[in-house]
Amino acid sequence: MEAALTGWSPIFLAMIHELVVAFMLGLIGGVIPGPVITAVFTEILQSGFMKSLRIIFIALVTESLVAVISMMLLDSLNFNEAFFRGLSLAGAGILIWISLSLWRIKTLDTGQKVHFGFWKVIIMILSNGVLWTYWITICIPKAILLSDQVYLGQYLFMGLVQMGWLLSTLVVAFLFSKFRRILSKPRVIPVLFKTFALAFAYFALDMIYNSILFFKG
């Protein structure tokens, strides 16, 4: 019995370590500023916390599909980095489009709201080359390694990443919503939405810059 425990303990501990890493990757990913969290904050200011859950849910489902599809197609299609850099250029255009809409907002009147439609959110996420490269270069290799230790371990790994992402995103969105009344003052709104617009523009320029550097190199 002791021999069996001695033989299995390192494997078990290694498996637990990988599962913790998966959850932490998700927790960190959920609080890193990006297009999705900026869209969530914008929706909270416009319509409240409950309305922002729709964006979070769409992002969760879309990113989960990205993870699964990336893992399934990685070996068969052999996508290279150039594909994802090109995808980033398309995503930059979407972010600039949203940025311009946010820049024009002066109040929270219904007519001036930026509508984060179902397809707009999906395109914004799918065209984010950073998301694809994040899964392909970081999460998927670790998930595949876990599958050697646990049956369907790759899906367990990705599920924990998404659980961590969902938890941290919900917590950050909820805390942000608590300050909504202060942030909704007339003098604050134009400055706040211009800040969001600049954030989207920054993400777009960063994607363009990195893509240009890649293709030049």
PASEBA-709843 format. One line per 3 residues: for each residue z, x, y of N, C-alpha, C. Coordinates in pm, whole numbers, plus 32768, in hexadecimal, padded with zeros to 4 digits. Each point is the difference from the previous one (the first is absolute). Layout:
% residues N
Z:X:Y:Z:X:Y:Z:X:Y ~ ...
This chain:
% residues 217
8000:8053:7F88:8000:7FAD:8078:8000:8057:807E ~ 805A:8065:8000:8004:805A:8073:7F7D:804C:8010 ~ 7FC4:8026:7F8E:7F80:8048:8006:7F94:7FA8:803D
8005:7F7F:7FDB:7F9D:7FA3:8036:800F:7FF0:8096 ~ 807F:7FF5:802E:8019:7FF2:808F:7FD6:807D:804B ~ 801B:8072:7FC3:7FDA:807F:803F:7F69:800B:800F
7FB8:7FCD:7F9B:7F6E:8007:8004:7FC2:7F9F:8062 ~ 803E:7F89:8011:7FC3:7F9A:8054:8031:8001:8091 ~ 8074:8035:801A:8039:7FFC:8087:7FA5:803C:806C
7FC7:8076:7FED:7FA8:8038:8068:7F88:7FA7:801D ~ 7FC6:7FC5:7F9A:7F8D:7FA7:8012:802A:7F84:804D ~ 8074:7FC9:7FD8:8032:7F88:8043:801D:801C:8093
8041:8071:801B:8022:8023:8089:7F81:8018:8053 ~ 7F9C:803D:7FC4:7F82:8018:8046:7FBD:7F7C:8022 ~ 8008:7F9F:7FA4:7FC6:7F7D:8018:8047:7FB9:8073
8086:8003:7FFF:804D:7FC2:806B:7FE0:8040:8086 ~ 7FF2:8084:7FFF:7FDE:8048:807B:7F7B:7FCF:8039 ~ 7F9C:7FF0:7FAC:7F7C:7FD3:802D:8006:7F72:8037
8051:7FAC:7FC2:800E:7F75:802E:8044:7FFB:8089 ~ 8063:8057:8013:8043:8007:8082:7F9F:8033:806A ~ 7FB0:8064:7FDB:7F9C:8035:805D:7F9D:7F94:8029
7FD6:7FAE:7FA0:7FA2:7F94:801C:803A:7FA0:8067 ~ 807D:7FD7:7FEB:8040:7FA2:805C:8010:803E:808A ~ 8024:8080:8006:8012:8044:8080:7F7B:800E:804B
7F95:801B:7FB5:7F7C:8007:8040:7FDF:7F7D:8046 ~ 8023:7F92:7FBF:7FE8:7F7D:803C:8058:7FE7:8078 ~ 8081:8023:7FF5:805D:7FED:8070:7FD2:804B:807C
7FD7:807C:7FEC:7FD3:8051:8072:7F7E:7FCA:8039 ~ 7FA5:7FD9:7FA5:7F7F:7FCC:802D:800D:7F82:8054 ~ 8067:7FAF:7FE3:8011:7F83:8049:8030:8010:808E
803C:8072:8021:8035:8013:8088:7FAC:8061:8052 ~ 7F9C:803D:7FC3:7FA8:8059:804B:7FA5:7FAD:805A ~ 7FFB:801D:8083:7FA9:7FB4:8059:7F6F:8003:7FD2
7FC0:7F8E:8003:7F75:7FF6:7FD6:7FC7:7F7A:802A ~ 7F83:7FE5:7FE1:7FBF:7F84:8028:8048:7F82:7FCF ~ 8031:8002:7F84:803F:7F88:7FC9:8083:7FE1:8047
8056:8063:800E:8081:7FE7:8040:7FEF:7FDB:8092 ~ 7F9A:8038:8041:7FE4:7FDB:808C:7FD1:7F6F:8008 ~ 7FAB:7FD7:7FA1:7FD3:7F75:7FFC:8076:7FA2:7FE5
805C:8028:7FAB:8076:7FAF:7FE2:8056:7FF0:807C ~ 8018:806C:8049:8050:7FF9:807A:7FBD:7FA6:8068 ~ 7F7C:800C:800A:7FB5:7FAD:805F:800F:7F6D:7FDE
7FF4:7FDE:7F81:800C:7F75:7FD5:808E:7FCB:8015 ~ 8064:8054:7FEF:808A:7FD7:8019:8012:7FD9:8092 ~ 7FC9:8050:805A:800A:7FE3:808F:7FB6:7F80:8024
7F8F:7FE9:7FBF:7FAF:7F8A:801F:8037:7F80:7FC3 ~ 8029:8008:7F80:8021:7F86:7FB8:8083:8003:7FB3 ~ 8046:8070:7FFD:807F:8006:7FBA:7FF8:8045:7F7A
8075:8019:7FC7:800C:804C:7F84:7FBB:7FBB:7F8B ~ 8014:7F7C:7FF2:7FCA:7FB8:7F8D:7F68:8008:7FFA ~ 7FBF:7FFA:8074:7F6E:800A:8004:7FD0:808A:7FD7
8051:8066:801C:7FD7:8088:7FDE:8002:8018:7F69 ~ 8049:7FAB:7FB6:8006:8010:7F6E:7F75:7FF0:7FC2 ~ 7FAC:7FB2:8041:7F77:7FEC:7FCD:7FB5:8085:7FFF
800B:804E:806C:7FBD:8081:8007:8039:805F:7F97 ~ 8085:7FFF:7FF3:8041:8056:7F9E:7FD2:7FDF:7F73 ~ 7FF6:7F7D:7FE1:7FD5:7FD6:7F7B:7F70:8029:7FE4
7FA8:7FEB:8063:7F73:8028:7FEF:7FF7:8097:7FEB ~ 804D:804B:804E:7FFF:8093:7FF3:8032:802A:7F77 ~ 806A:7FBE:7FD0:8038:8022:7F7D:7F9B:7FEA:7F92
7FC0:7F8C:7FFF:7F9E:7FE0:7F98:7F88:805D:8008 ~ 7FCE:8016:807B:7F8A:8054:8012:801B:8090:7FD6 ~ 8073:8036:802C:801F:808B:7FDD:8019:800F:7F6B
8038:7F98:7FC0:8014:8006:7F6F:7F7A:8004:7FB9 ~ 7FA0:7FB0:8030:7F7A:8002:7FC5:7FBD:8087:8015 ~ 8014:8039:8077:7FC9:8086:801C:8037:8064:7F9B
8082:7FF9:7FE6:803F:805E:7FA3:7FC8:7FF1:7F73 ~ 7FF9:7F84:7FD1:7FD1:7FE8:7F78:7F6D:8026:7FF0 ~ 7FAD:7FD5:805F:7F71:801E:7FFA:7FE7:8097:8008
804C:8042:805A:7FF1:8091:800F:801D:8047:7F7D ~ 806A:7FD5:7FBD:8027:8041:7F84:7F99:7FE7:7F92 ~ 7FCC:7F86:7FFB:7FA1:7FDD:7F97:7F79:8043:8013
7FD9:8012:8080:7F7B:8035:801C:7FFD:8097:801A ~ 8075:803B:800E:8004:808D:8026:7FB2:8058:7F9F ~ 8015:7FEC:7F80:7FBD:8053:7F9D:7F6E:7FDA:7FEC
7FE4:7F7D:8004:7F79:7FD2:7FDF:7F9B:8017:8070 ~ 802A:7FF1:807E:7FA2:800C:806F:8007:8087:8047 ~ 806D:8048:7FED:800E:8085:803D:7FE6:8001:8096
8041:7FA5:8049:7FF5:8000:8092:8036:8084:8037 ~ 7FB8:8037:8061:8032:807A:803F:803A:7FE0:8089 ~ 8037:8066:8040:8044:7FEA:8080:7FA0:7FD0:806C
7F80:8026:7FF6:7F9E:7FD6:8065:7FF5:7F68:8008 ~ 800B:7FBE:7F8D:7FF9:7F6E:7FFE:806F:7FC3:8053 ~ 8079:8034:7FF0:8073:7FC8:8046:8000:8026:8093
7FCA:8073:8020:7FF4:8025:808D:7F9B:7FA4:8046 ~ 7F96:7FDF:7FBA:7FA0:7FA1:8038:803F:7F77:8011 ~ 8054:7FDB:7FA1:8046:7F80:8008:805C:7FFD:8079
803B:8072:8020:8058:800A:8074:7FB5:7FE5:8083 ~ 7F84:802C:8007:7FB0:7FE7:8079:7FEA:7F6B:8016 ~ 7FE5:7FB7:7F93:7FF0:7F6F:800A:8084:7FC0:802A
806E:8031:7FC8:8083:7FCA:8023:8023:8018:8091 ~ 7FD5:8071:8036:801B:801F:808B:7FC1:7F98:805C ~ 7F8A:7FD2:7FDB:7FBD:7F98:804F:8050:7F7F:8003
8039:7FD9:7F8F:8053:7F88:7FF9:807C:8010:8057 ~ 803F:8074:7FFC:8078:8017:804E:7FE4:7FFE:8096 ~ 7F8F:8037:8028:7FDB:7FFD:808E:7FE7:7F71:802E
7FC2:7FB1:7FAC:7FE6:7F73:801E:8085:7FB7:8019 ~ 8062:8015:7FAA:8082:7FC0:8011:8047:8036:807B ~ 7FF4:8082:8017:803F:8040:8073:7FD1:7FC2:8083
7F7F:7FE8:800D:7FC9:7FC4:807A:8036:7F74:8015 ~ 8012:7FB5:7F92:8036:7F79:800B:8091:8003:802F ~ 804D:805E:7FCC:808C:800B:8026:8011:802B:8091
7FA6:8056:802F:800B:8036:8089:7FF5:7F91:8068 ~ 7FB7:7F95:7FE1:7FE9:7F95:8061:8073:7F9B:8008 ~ 8060:8009:7FA7:806D:7F9D:7FFE:8062:8019:8073
801F:7F94:8049:8060:8009:806E:8079:7FA6:7FEA ~ 7FEE:7F95:7FB3:806E:7FA5:7FE1:7FF6:7FDA:7F6D ~ 8060:7FB0:7FD3:7FFE:7FD1:7F76:7FC3:7F75:7FF5
7FAF:7FD9:8063:7FBC:7F7F:7FF9:7FA7:7FFC:7F86 ~ 7FF2:7F88:7FC6:7FB2:7FF0:7F86:7F72:8033:8010 ~ 7FC5:7FE9:8072:7F75:8026:8013:7FE9:8095:8000
806A:804C:8014:7FF2:8090:8007:802E:8047:7F83 ~ 8028:7FB5:7F9D:8030:803D:7F86:7F90:8047:7FB5 ~ 8023:8070:7FC5:7FA4:8044:7FA6:8012:7FC2:7F77
7F95:7FCA:7FC9:8009:7FBE:7F7E:7FE2:8064:7F92 ~ 8064:801B:7FAE:7FEC:805A:7F8F:7FD6:7FAA:7F88 ~ 7F7E:7FE0:8000:7FCB:7FAD:7F95:8006:8046:7F79
7FF1:7FB0:7F97:8008:8031:7F77:7FA2:8076:7FE9 ~ 7F82:7FEF:8024:7F9D:8067:7FE7:8010:8077:805E ~ 8030:7FE5:807A:8016:806F:805D:806B:805E:7FCB
806C:7FC6:7FCA:806B:8052:7FC9:7FCF:804E:7F86 ~ 7FB5:7FBD:7FA9:7FCE:8041:7F87:7FA2:8074:8022 ~ 7FA2:7FE6:805E:7FA2:8069:8027:8049:8075:8040
8065:7FE0:8053:804E:8069:8041:8043:805A:7F99 ~ 8031:7FC3:7F94:8044:804C:7F98:7F9C:804C:7FA9 ~ 7F98:7FBB:7FD3:7F9F:803E:7FA6:7FB3:8072:8043
7FEE:7FF6:8082:7FB3:8068:8047:8058:8075:802C ~ 807E:7FFB:7FDA:805B:806E:8020:7FF5:806B:7F93 ~ 7FAE:8064:801B:7FEA:8069:7F9E:807F:804A:7FDA
8061:8005:805F:807E:8043:7FE5:8049:7FBB:7F8C ~ 7FF8:7F7B:7FFD:8040:7FB5:7F93:7FC5:8027:7F79 ~ 7F7C:8005:7FFA:7FBE:8022:7F82:8024:808E:7FD4
7FFA:805E:805F:801F:8089:7FDC:8094:8010:7FDC ~ 8056:7FB0:803E:808F:8004:7FE0:8016:7FDB:7F6E ~ 7FBE:7F96:7FD4:8010:7FD7:7F74:7FC0:8065:7FA1
7F88:802D:8023:7FB4:8055:7FA4:8039:808E:7FF6 ~ 8032:8034:806E:802F:808B:7FFE:8095:800E:7FE2 ~ 804F:7F97:8018:8090:800B:7FED:8033:7FA6:7F90
7FEB:7F7E:8011:803F:7F9F:7FA5:7FBE:7FF9:7F76 ~ 7F7D:7FFA:7FFC:7FBD:7FEE:7F80:8016:8075:7FA0 ~ 7FF3:807D:802D:801D:806F:7FA2:808C:7FF8:7FC5
8065:7FDE:8053:8089:7FF6:7FCE:800D:7F88:7FA3 ~ 7FB9:7F94:8020:8005:7F89:7FAA:7FC5:801D:7F77 ~ 7F92:804A:7FFD:7FBF:8021:7F81:8059:805A:7FAB
8046:805C:8041:805C:8056:7FB7:8072:7FAE:7FC3 ~ 802E:7F9A:8048:806B:7FAD:7FCC:7FD1:7FAE:7F89 ~ 7F7E:7FE0:7FFD:7FCB:7FB1:7F90:8006:804E:7F7D
800B:8085:8009:8010:8051:7F87:808D:7FF5:7FC7 ~ 805D:7FD5:8054:808B:7FF5:7FD4:802A:7F71:7FE0 ~ 7FC4:7FA1:8048:8026:7F73:7FF1:7F83:7FAC:7FEE
8005:7FA0:7FA6:7F8F:7FA6:7FEA:7FE6:7FB0:8080 ~ 7F85:8004:8030:7FD7:7FC0:807D:8050:8038:8077 ~ 8029:807D:7FF3:8050:803F:8068:7FB8:8009:8086
7F7B:800B:7FFC:7FB6:800A:807E:800E:7F82:8054 ~ 8004:7F8C:7FBC:800E:7F82:8049:8090:7FED:802F ~ 805F:802F:7FB2:808B:7FFC:8028:8015:8055:807D
7FC2:8075:8001:800B:805A:8073:7FC8:7FBD:807D ~ 7F88:7FCA:7FF7:7FC2:7FC1:8074:804D:7F84:802D ~ 8039:7FB7:7F9F:804F:7F8B:8022:807C:8025:8051
8040:806F:7FD9:8076:802D:8049:7FDD:8032:808B ~ 7F8D:8040:800D:7FD3:802B:8085:7FF0:7F87:805B ~ 7FC1:7F98:7FCC:7FE9:7F88:804F:8081:7FB5:801D
805D:8001:7FA2:8082:7FC1:8019:804A:8047:8071 ~ 7FFB:8085:7FFD:803F:804D:806C:7FBF:7FE3:8085 ~ 7F7A:7FFC:8000:7FB5:7FE2:807B:8025:7F77:8036
8004:7F9C:7FA9:8020:7F78:802A:808C:7FF8:803A ~ 8060:803F:7FBE:808B:7FFB:802E:800F:803E:808A ~ 7FCB:8079:8012:8010:8042:8082:7FB2:7FB9:806E
7F8B:7FCB:7FE1:7FB2:7FB9:8064:8046:7F81:802D ~ 8039:7FB6:7FA0:8049:7F86:8022:807B:801F:8055 ~ 8048:8068:7FDD:8078:8024:804B:7FDD:8027:808F
7F99:8055:800F:7FD7:802C:8085:7FCD:7F8B:8053 ~ 7FB1:7FA7:7FC3:7FCC:7F8B:8047:8071:7FA3:802B ~ 8060:7FEA:7FA8:8071:7FA8:8020:8052:8038:8073
801D:8082:7FFB:804D:803E:806C:7FB4:7FF9:8084 ~ 7F7D:8015:7FF9:7FAE:7FF8:8079:8003:7F73:803A ~ 8000:7F9A:7FA7:7FFF:7F76:802E:8080:7FDB:804B
806D:8046:7FE3:807E:7FE4:8043:7FFB:8023:8094 ~ 7FA4:8059:8024:7FF2:8028:808C:7F8D:7FB7:8044 ~ 7FCB:7F9B:7FBB:7F8A:7FBB:8034:801A:7FC0:8089
8075:7FC3:8012:801D:7FBC:807F:7FFD:8062:8075 ~ 8037:8074:7FEB:7FFF:8066:806A:7F73:8031:8019 ~ 7FB5:8013:7F93:7F79:8037:800C:7F9C:7F9B:8034
8027:7F7D:8006:7FA3:7F97:802A:8006:7FE3:8095 ~ 804D:804D:804B:8007:7FE9:8090:7F77:801B:8040 ~ 7FDC:7FB0:8067:7F7B:800C:803F:7FD8:808C:802B
805F:804D:8034:7FDF:8086:802F:7FF0:8062:7F8C ~ 8039:7FDE:7F8F:7FFC:805A:7F8D:7F81:7FEE:7FAE ~ 7FD1:7F84:7FF7:7F8E:7FDF:7FA7:7F85:8057:8017
7FCB:800A:807D:7F87:8052:8012:8013:8090:7FD4 ~ 8073:803A:8023:801C:808B:7FDB:800A:800E:7F69 ~ 8043:7FA1:7FC1:8016:8007:7F6F:7F7C:7FF6:7FB4
7FAD:7F9F:8027:7F81:7FEF:7FBA:7F9F:8072:801D ~ 8007:8038:8076:7FAE:8076:801D:802E:8076:7FAB ~ 8082:8007:7FE6:8035:8067:7FA7:7FC9:7FEF:7F73
7FFF:7F82:7FD1:7FC7:7FE3:7F7C:7F6B:8022:7FFE ~ 7FBB:7FDE:806E:7F71:801E:8008:7FE7:8095:7FF7 ~ 8052:804D:8047:7FF2:8091:7FFC:8020:8037:7F75
805F:7FBE:7FBC:8022:802B:7F78:7F88:7FEE:7FA4 ~ 7FC0:7F8B:8007:7F88:7FE7:7FB0:7F92:8063:8024 ~ 7FEF:801A:8082:7F99:805E:802C:801E:808C:7FCB
807F:8025:8000:8026:8083:7FCC:7FDC:800D:7F6C ~ 8022:7F98:7FB1:7FE0:8003:7F72:7F68:800D:7FEC ~ 7FB5:7FBA:8054:7F6E:8004:7FF6:7FCC:808C:8020
802F:8039:806F:7FD3:8085:8029:8029:806B:7F9A ~ 8077:7FEF:7FC8:802E:805F:7F9C:7FA6:7FFC:7F84 ~ 7FD9:7F86:7FD7:7FA7:7FF1:7F8E:7F78:803E:801C
7FCD:7FE8:807A:7F7F:8037:8027:8005:8099:8005 ~ 806B:8034:803E:800F:8091:800F:8005:8046:7F78 ~ 8051:7FCC:7FA6:800C:803E:7F7C:7F7F:7FF6:7FAF
7FB9:7F91:8012:7F80:7FF0:7FB9:7F99:8063:8035 ~ 7FFC:8012:8084:7FA2:805F:803C:801F:808F:7FD3 ~ 8081:8022:7FFD:8027:8085:7FD3:7FD4:8017:7F70
800F:7F98:7FAD:7FDA:800D:7F74:7F6B:8017:7FF1 ~ 7FAE:7FAF:8046:7F6F:800C:7FF0:7FCA:807F:8041 ~ 8043:8030:8069:7FD6:807F:803E:801D:8076:7FA5
8073:7FF5:7FBA:8027:806C:7FA7:7FAB:8006:7F83
